[in-house]
């Protein structure tokens, strides 16, 4: 199997006031994908085009700007070259609605890094990711730090490698800039105008894949998502469908405080299921903090468990839990996590109830059965049918 190289570049900036012209509505990370055997050819041919269209300077999308006719001519000359483009487009407005924690720059960049690396790792087994070591913007610095901190972890990155080059010295990084910036004209609502061509259609033959985040419920495809490798398809699809159905049923019940809180919590759990590794349990404190971010009054852990999580489960939503937190299950193992946690609570409680009943019956010569009251009929039937509980 031949090694593949991914030369990465980004478009967009951090910021959530999307009404400002200088704040991008999207953040895009693109990678020029090239086989190792084509590296020399691509560099030679791309440099010839750089000299033709940009003379002695770097090849940058920003140097073309809104001259769409010039951009189309230049792009057309790159089509025969041996590479493809893989891009991930993050819709900032949708992200801000579903994940309030991403309003913080560090969390936002960490989220981007996780997804970019995971998507590239999923697509290519033998992979080297190349980034611009001289990048001065915040994201590239975050990307570099993330890579340097994690690149020596074999079970995380497997056969993936990382390299840093200066874009001024590597023309393929400049090609990534050209194509990523072009997609910015396509998807950034603060840049696109009526005169902007349909660049996705123009670039169709060079686009290996374009992924959009966050995923939405209607076009979510499990096989192309963030599920862990050991997921169980039937269980993951069932649990996803039950959660999405609840949200669709109650999404307009914003005036009912607790129902609204349940929808928000479930949206967050599904967001993590769809856009992050599905194996991750989300701590109670993180879910409660998310509720506070969207303006819901702080609640106790007990209230959260009994009025939010328990009520969701009562409505048929399957939520796995351990001491680490909660999640939408994607495997049998996670369902057993839920059963095991429930068993450690329920069985001792049932045993104590049974002991209390038995002691009272014994001490009153069987004249008093605490479960004879009508409101305890279900308990009585349960213990009569399951006498082995101790």
Rosetta blueprint (number, residue, H / E / L):
1 X L
2 X L
3 X L
4 X E
5 X E
6 X E
7 X E
8 X E
9 X E
10 X E
11 X E
12 X L
13 X L
14 X L
15 X L
16 X L
17 X L
18 X L
19 X L
20 X L
21 X L
22 X L
23 X L
24 X L
25 X L
26 X E
27 X E
28 X E
29 X E
30 X E
31 X E
32 X E
33 X E
34 X E
35 X E
36 X H
37 X H
38 X H
39 X H
40 X H
41 X H
42 X H
43 X H
44 X H
45 X H
46 X H
47 X H
48 X H
49 X H
50 X H
51 X H
52 X H
53 X H
54 X H
55 X L
56 X L
57 X L
58 X L
59 X L
60 X L
61 X H
62 X H
63 X H
64 X L
65 X L
66 X L
67 X L
68 X H
69 X H
70 X H
71 X H
72 X H
73 X H
74 X H
75 X H
76 X H
77 X H
78 X H
79 X L
80 X L
81 X L
82 X L
83 X L
84 X E
85 X E
86 X E
87 X E
88 X E
89 X E
90 X E
91 X E
92 X H
93 X H
94 X H
95 X H
96 X H
97 X H
98 X H
99 X L
100 X H
101 X H
102 X H
103 X H
104 X L
105 X H
106 X H
107 X H
108 X H
109 X H
110 X H
111 X H
112 X H
113 X H
114 X H
115 X H
116 X H
117 X H
118 X H
119 X H
120 X H
121 X H
122 X H
123 X H
124 X L
125 X L
126 X L
127 X E
128 X E
129 X E
130 X E
131 X E
132 X E
133 X L
134 X L
135 X L
136 X L
137 X L
138 X H
139 X H
140 X H
141 X H
142 X H
143 X H
144 X H
145 X H
146 X H
147 X H
148 X H
149 X H
150 X H
151 X L
152 X L
153 X L
154 X H
155 X H
156 X H
157 X H
158 X L
159 X L
160 X E
161 X E
162 X E
163 X E
164 X E
165 X E
166 X L
167 X L
168 X L
169 X L
170 X L
171 X H
172 X H
173 X H
174 X H
175 X H
176 X H
177 X H
178 X H
179 X H
180 X H
181 X H
182 X H
183 X H
184 X H
185 X H
186 X H
187 X H
188 X L
189 X L
190 X L
191 X L
192 X L
193 X L
194 X L
195 X L
196 X L
197 X L
198 X L
199 X H
200 X H
201 X H
202 X H
203 X L
204 X H
205 X H
206 X H
207 X E
208 X E
209 X E
210 X E
211 X E
212 X E
213 X E
214 X L
215 X L
216 X L
217 X L
218 X L
219 X L
220 X L
221 X L
222 X H
223 X H
224 X H
225 X L
226 X L
227 X L
228 X L
229 X L
230 X L
231 X L
232 X L
233 X H
234 X H
235 X H
236 X H
237 X H
238 X H
239 X H
240 X H
241 X H
242 X H
243 X H
244 X H
245 X H
246 X H
247 X H
248 X H
249 X H
250 X H
251 X L
252 X L
253 X L
254 X L
255 X L
256 X L
257 X H
258 X H
259 X H
260 X H
261 X H
262 X H
263 X H
264 X H
265 X H
266 X H
267 X H
268 X H
269 X H
270 X H
271 X H
272 X H
273 X H
274 X H
275 X H
276 X L
277 X L
278 X L
279 X L
280 X L
281 X L
282 X E
283 X L
284 X H
285 X H
286 X H
287 X H
288 X H
289 X H
290 X H
291 X H
292 X H
293 X H
294 X L
295 X L
296 X L
297 X L
298 X L
299 X L
300 X L
301 X H
302 X H
303 X H
304 X H
305 X H
306 X H
307 X H
308 X H
309 X H
310 X H
311 X H
312 X H
313 X H
314 X H
315 X L
316 X L
317 X L
318 X L
319 X L
320 X E
321 X E
322 X E
323 X L
324 X L
325 X E
326 X E
327 X E
328 X L
329 X L
330 X L
331 X L
332 X H
333 X H
334 X H
335 X H
336 X H
337 X H
338 X H
339 X H
340 X H
341 X H
342 X H
343 X H
344 X H
345 X H
346 X H
347 X H
348 X H
349 X H
350 X H
351 X H
352 X H
353 X H
354 X H
355 X H
356 X H
357 X H
358 X H
359 X H
360 X H
361 X H
362 X H
363 X H
364 X L
365 X L
366 X L
367 X L
368 X L
369 X L
370 X H
371 X H
372 X H
373 X L
374 X H
375 X H
376 X H
377 X H
378 X H
379 X H
380 X H
381 X H
382 X H
383 X H
384 X H
385 X H
386 X L
387 X L
388 X L
389 X L
390 X L
